[in-house]
Structures are given as C-alpha cells and as structure tokens.
C-alpha cells in the first residue's frame, strides 16, 4: 500500500509523516505541500526539511488564487492582524464562530486536491493531521470528526472505493500528538508552527501557545525553543 501525507511542516503533519513512514516504509510514502497565499513561506521550508529527513519525495501545489478574495488573517492579502492570544479567548470574541485564522474550507480543498493527486500516484490512503484541539469550540470546523467522516465518504465513493482518508489524531489533543511524535523521535526542531514568519516563533499566537503547552504537558521543552537550536 502507498500513502500520501499532507505535509505543512508543522507538528501534526510531521507526526503523520513519521507514522506513515513507520507503517508503510519511506519508499511507499509521498508528501504533498500546499501554498495558499499564506503570509510567510517558513512552513513550506520546514516541510522540505522534514521530507528530506525521512527520505520522502515532496510535491507542491499552489492554490493561492482560490483564496484571493478572503480576508483571513493568515493570508498575505489580508488587512487583518494575526491575533496574539489563545484560541479560547478568540472564540469568546467570535461567539464560537470560526476564528480569523480559519482559511475558508481549506482542509476540504486540500483533501479534494490531494485525492486527485493521490490517485495519480497509486496511493490508497491520505494522511492528514487534524486533531481535537483544532476542532474544539468550532475554531476550525474543517478539523472536526463530522467533517472528516463526510470527506472520507465522498473521497472513498468518488474514487471508486480506491482511496480513503486517515486522520490518526482526530480524537487526540495537541499533547497527544506530541506524545506520539516523541515516541517516534520526530525531529521537531525542523518543524514550524508560528503564524509569523520571523526568525524565531512569536510565542504569542494561538498555535505557538498550543505548541508550547503540548510539550510542557509531556514534561519537556519544545526543541525549537532550545538555545542550541536557535
């Protein structure tokens, strides 16, 4: 069996890549990274580093034109600033509606695009890193179990029952993802999560806060923050 992994260069997708390589072997795994008009390219650079580490071929797809009319704060065309607070505080302000860093139906587009690509590469499964913390409170509705099940059905049926989705962390929180990654010795120092594209993480955006907390819960320090990795 061959697997395609949606690889963003962050913790979740890198851990998915490690799982796929561990299960199927690197020769049976390919990775796909998406450009969607984000404000920086550091996550793509991290995806390249992670795939090189695992010896997996990385393909790239540019989808930025689809989001050119969105004012999502993650996008380079946006007039909005990226919030510097927890997702919980952001959801209080949005009345439990998706947060400003939610890119409209991004995971739906990514998975549909990945399905076409995966079939052309004779893959039978698509891995992606959605987890319960992202879905919680409706911050990112395209990370929910309901969304995953619907997309899995659509892709399975639409591919002639040749392709399915696997989201191994759908019922795990961020700390659970990191726990598994530490067991697999994922090189998290090569990953990037921060919504800012500076030399070092801002430590204030929602994803930075969640990332630091996940390592703390596992009794360790995020390797990207250790002095010898700066």
N, C-alpha and C positions, 0 to 999 in steps of 0.2 A: 504494500500500500504506500502511496505517496501523499504527503501532506503539504498544504500551503499555509504559511503563517503570515497574518497581517502584522507587520513589524513597524512600530512607530519610533523605536529607540528608547522607549520608557521601560519602567519596571515590569508592568503587566505583560506587555507583548514580548519582552525579552525572556521572561519566565516561561511564557507559552512556547517560545522558540526552543528553550532548553528542554522542556517536556517533550516536544515533538522529536527533537534530535535523540533524546534518550530512548524514546519509544520506537522510532522508525529508522534511526541511523541518519547521519547527515546527508548521505547520498540520495535519500528518499524524501528530502525536505527542501522546499524552495520558500523564499520570503518575498513579500510584496509590500512596498512602502508607498504611501500616497502623499503628494503635495496638494494642499487645498487652499493655498493663499495665506498660510499662517505667517505671523509677524517675524518669525525667525526660522533658520534652517538647521538649528543645532540638533533637533530631534532626528532629522534625516541623516546628519553626520553621525549621530550615535547609532542609528540603525545600521549604517555601513560598518561601523566598528564592531558591533555585536555579531553581525553576519560573518564578518571576516574572522572573528574569534572562533566561531563554530564551524567555519568552512562551508557556509551555506550561500548559495547564489542569491543575490538580492536584485529584484526587478523594481522599477519605479514607474509610477503613473501620475500624471499631472491632471488634477481635476479642479484647478482653481477657478476656472471660468464659471462653473456651476454655482459658486458661492459669491460671485461678484456683486450681487445685489443685497447680500446680507450685511447687517451691521454688528454681527457677533464680535465681541471684543478681542477674540483671538486672531482675527483676520487683519492683514496689513491695510486693507481699505477702510477699516472701521474708524469711527470718530470716538469710540468709547475706550476708556482706560480699563485695563485688566484689574479686577477687584483684588485688594490686598487684605483678605480676611477669610475665615473658614467658610466652607460651603453651608454650614448650618446658619451662619449669620446672613449669608447671601439669600438663602431660602426664606428667611424671615422677611426680607425686603421684597421678595418676588411673590409672596403669598403662596409659596410651594409650587410656583411655576418654574420651568427650566431657567437656570442661571445664565448670565450674559456670556459665559464661555461655552455654552451649548451651541455647537455648529449644526444648523438645521438638517436633521436626518442624516448626519454624516455617516454613522455606522451602517445605516440602511444602504446608502450609496456605496460605501466601501465594500460591504459584503456582496452586493449585487455585482459590482465590478470584479471583485475577487472571484466570484463564481464563474464568470465568463473566462477569466484568465486561468483559473484552476482546471477547468475542463480542457482547455487547450494544452495544458501541461500534464494531462492524465492524472490529476490528483483526485483523491476520493474524499478528502476531508479538509475543511478550512478551520484553522485555529485562530481565535481572537481573544483578547484579554479583558473582556467586560467582567466587572466584579460588583458585589452587592453595595459597596460604599458609593459607587458612582450612581447607582440606580436609586439609592435611598433618598426619600423626600422629593423624588421627581426632578432632581438636579439635572440628570442626563437620562431622559426616558428611553433612549435607544441603547441603554445598557441593562434594561430590565429583563426578567425571566420571560415575561409575556412577549416582549419584542423578539427575544431570541427564539422562542418557540415558533412564532409566526414566520420569521425569516427562514428558520430551518425547514419548516414545512414547504414554504414557497420554493426554496432552492432545491430541496430534495425532489419535489414533484416536477419543477421546471427543468431539472437536469435529467429527466427520465430515470429518477431514483439512482443516480450515479454519484451524487455529491451531497455531503451533509456538513453542517456546522458543528464545531465543538468549542464551547466556552467553558474551559475547565474550572474557572474561578467564579462562576456565576453566583454561587451561594457562599462564597468566601469574601471576607473583607480584605482590605489592603494588607493588614498584618499577616493574614493567612497566605496571601500571595508571596510576601517576603519570606515567610517561614519556609515555604516550599522551595523558593529560589535559593535560600541559604543552604538547604539540604543538597540542592543540585549544584551548588558552588557557582551560581550565575555571577559573572563579573559586573556587579552593579556599578562599579566605578566608571564603566564605559557608557552607562545609560544617562539619559537626561529627561527630567520631568517638568522643570520650571517653565512657566508660560512666558518668561522673559528670555531673551537670547543673549544675555550678557556672559562674561567670563565665568562668573560664579552664580549659583542659584540665589534668587532674591530672598528666599526663606519666609516670604510673606503671602504669596498667592495660595489659593486653596490647595493646589496639587503639591506644592512644597510642604505645606503644613501637614497634609495627609502622609506624605512620604516620610518625613522626619518621625512622625508619631508611629508609623508602622515599624520602623527599625527599633525605636525605643521599646515598643511592646515586646519585641523579640530579644531585648536585652543587649542591643548592640548599637553602634553608631553608623549612620549611612556612610559608606566608604567614599562617596563623592565629597563629603564634608571633612574628611581627614586631611590633615595638613600635608601629608606626603603625597596626596593626590591632587593638590592644588597647584 
